[in-house]
Amino acid sequence: MSQSASSTLDPAQLAGQAAHQIALATGAATHDVALVLGSGWARAGDLLGETLATLDPAEVAGFRAPSVAGHNATIRSVRIGDTDRRALVFGSRTHLYEGHGVRAVVHGVRVAAAAGCRAIVLTNGCGGLDAGWPPGTPVLISDHINLTGVSPLEGATFVDLTDLYSPRLRGVARQVEPGLAEGVYVQFPGPHYETPAEVRMAGILGGNLVGMSTTLEAIAARAAGLEVLGISLVTNPAAGISPTPLSHAEVIEAGRAAGERIGPMLARIVQLV
């Protein structure tokens, strides 16, 4: 289905169309868990299990090719370990700053729900406010602050977000890695990095991590009935924490350096979700 044709469908219809295409292409009527791979997390998709099918997102209803360097443009159906369970692995995401609208940002989450997933693992690369978290540190998201000024929900859709980031799934993650830290993730709209003053504000508000993704997806996931686990990879100190200027190349390199360590950890976590 072309982008112009798909734009006439409401979000639920579009997600259902995409889920149907994925089912036909993968031979799996349903999937069990979804995984969104942010900056630095690509290795986990390779370690999760056997890839049974790979799709080009641009050929699936509602998706677009990623415009951000360092993101792998695939949707994969992966057998989880030696089980019969399937993971739907998104190698990229649409960011709000790309200008396609909030519906496009959360489309993958809604497709995961339509494909039968009961849980989703959202990962990202981010800036850290805690000087004790050097680049390469994985941090569980315990809560978030959405500073984008928008919501993925439309109309009178009232959703409780009290325990949005599942305590049960965070417990599962700690079974794999008992020393995992936790923090509050703050999403700014981007694509510019935060100013030192904005980072100080985020800290005053209770934030520990800053980035440009994840919160809108998490809200949409909860609304769709998915259990949510969020994990950030600190790829750089946030602006003002370190005197070094920020760059996207730095983010990619930090993720690459940490990949061999955090990839196996995330794969083991998903196997238990």
Secondary structure, DSSP 8 states (H G I E B T S, - for coil): --HHHHTTS-HHHHHHHHHHHHHHHHS-S--SEEEE--TT-HHHHHHSS-EEEEE-GGGSTT-----STT----EEEEE-TTSS-EEEEES----GGGSS-HHHHHHHHHHHHHTT-SEEEEEEEEEE--TTS-TTEEEEEEEEEE-SS--S--SS-----TT-B-HHHHHHHHHH-TT-EEEEEEE---SS---HHHHHHHHHHT-SEEESSSHHHHHHHHHTT-EEEEEEEEEEE-BTTBSS---HHHHHHHHHHHHHHHHHHHHHHHHH-
